[in-house]
């Protein structure tokens, strides 16, 4: 997926979010969704800082990215293609 495709997808997602917010005015329904978004952004920012710091070992980067993916219920595969 190119950067242009990603940008278009994000713009479309924002439009859909705004449309859904208009349809469902109850803010309590959105708290969990925004909480999840904040979690992802926070941990991606931390991962970015870790990557930029050349003193951080690769293993720590792998652990951080695995934590983010597992939190999103994405199952990782090992080198043999087996789910971890």
N, C-alpha and C positions, 0 to 999 in steps of 0.2 A: 504494500500500500504506500503510495507516495505521500509526501507532505501535503500536497494540494488536496488529495483525497481525504486525508485525516482532518484537515481544516474544514472541508465541506461537511464531513460527518459530524464534527463537533458543533458546527453552526446549526445543522439540522437537529441534532439532539437538544440544543438550547431552545430552538423553536418549539420542538415537541414538549419540552419541559414547561415552557411558558404557556402553551396551549392546555396542558394538563392542569397546571396551576389555576388557570382561568375556569376550567370545568369543575375543579374541586377546591373550593375556597377554604376548606378546613386545614389550617396550618399544621395541626398535629399529625396529619397524614404524611407530611413532607419532612418532618423532623428526622426520621430514620434515614430517609434517602439522602438528605444533606449531611447527616452524620457519617454515612458511608463514604460520601464524596470527600468530606474533610479528612477522613482516615486515610484514604488513598493518596490524596494530595500531600498530606503531612509525611507519610512514609516514603513517597517518591522523592520529596524534597530532601529527606534525610539520606536516601540512597544516592541521590545526585551529589550531595556533599561528600559522602563516603568515596564515591568514584573519583571525585576531584582531588581528594587527599591521597597522594601517592603512598602514604604510610599505611593505609588500610589494606590488609591482606585480602587476596581474592576470596578466600574461604568466607570471610565476613560479608563480602558482597553477595556471594551465593546464598548465605544464610538469610540476609536481609531480603533479597528478591524472593526467595522461597517463602519466607514469612508473609510477604505481601500477597503472593499468589495463593497460598494456602488460606489466607484470611478471606480471599474472594472465592474460595472453594474451587480453585483451578488445581487440578491434579498434575503434578510434575511427573516426567518420565526420566528414567536413568538412561545411560548411554546405550543400553540394549533395547530401549523402547518399552521397558517395563514401568508400570505406574508405581510410584513410591508411596 
